[in-house]
Amino acid sequence: MKDLGQLKYFLGIEVARSKKGISLSQRKYVLDLLAETGMLDCRPIETPIEMNHGLAIYPDQVPTDKGRYQRLVGRLIYLSHTRPDIAYASIWMQSFVF
């Protein structure tokens, strides 16, 4: 075993210690996630897609990268498990949207 010193970052969670206690943050994790998806300049809205929008396949449509999509969904699931306030807010909003 090695003593690596004070914990600063673990599994996407930043740990900051002070005299008042320990503070946990996922700011860097979320910023990295937004940067990876190209959404750093996005603005929050209630419904991210047009209501009753029909999906269609276009002849010139580029196929979606399955691995990238799965990685993104996995990161969002991890974020919702470690931040119950986000998970609750999205469930609450879905009950009013649908």
N, C-alpha and C positions, 0 to 999 in steps of 0.2 A: 504494500500500500504506500501511496505517496500523499503527503500533505500538500495540496495545491493552493492553500491559502483561503481567503474569504471567497465565498461564492458570489460571482458577478452576473453570470449568464448561464442558464440551463434550460434546455428544451424550448427555446423561444421565449423564455421568461427572464426579464432583467430583474436583478435583486439589488436593492439599494438599502444600506443600513444607516441609521442615524440614532441620535440619542432618544428620539421619540419612538423608534421601533424599526421594523422592516417594511419596506415598500416593494411591491411587485408590479411590474409593468410589462406589457407586450407591445409597446410602441414601435420598437425596431422590427419586430416580427410582422406587424401590420404594414409598416412602411415598405419592407422588403416584398411583401405580398402584393401591394399596390404597384410597386415599381416593376415587378415581374409581369404583371398583367397590363401594364401601360395605363394605369388608372390613377396616377398620382394627382392629376388635376381634376378628378371627378367631384361632383357635388352630390350630397345626399338627396334622395327623393323617396317618396312613399312606395311607389311601384316602379321598379327598374325597367319594365317593358310595357309596351302598349297593351291595353286591355283587349281581350278577345282577338289577339293577333294570331293569324293562321300561319303555321310553318309550311314551307314549301322547298322543294329541291329545284335549283336552277342549273341549267346545263353548264354554265361557266363557274359554278361554285367550287371553291377549293375545299377538299375534305379537312375536317377538324383533326388535329393531332390528338389521338386518343390518350397517349401517355401524359401530355401536358394537361389535358382536361382532368384526368384522374388525379394527378398531383395537386391541381388547384382545388378540387373537391375535397381531397384529403386534408389539405391545409386549412380550408374553411371549417371542416368538421372538427379538427383539432382546436381551432380558435373558439368555436362555439362551446366545446366541452370545457375549455379552461376559462371561458368568460361567460358564466351563466346569464349575466345581464344582457348580453348580445343575443344569446339563444332565446331567452324569454321575449325580448323585444321583437324578434323576427316572427315568433309564433303568434304573439299578440297582434302584430300587424296583419298576418295572414288571415286571422279570423275575421278581420274587418274588410279585407280586400275581396275575399271570396264570399 
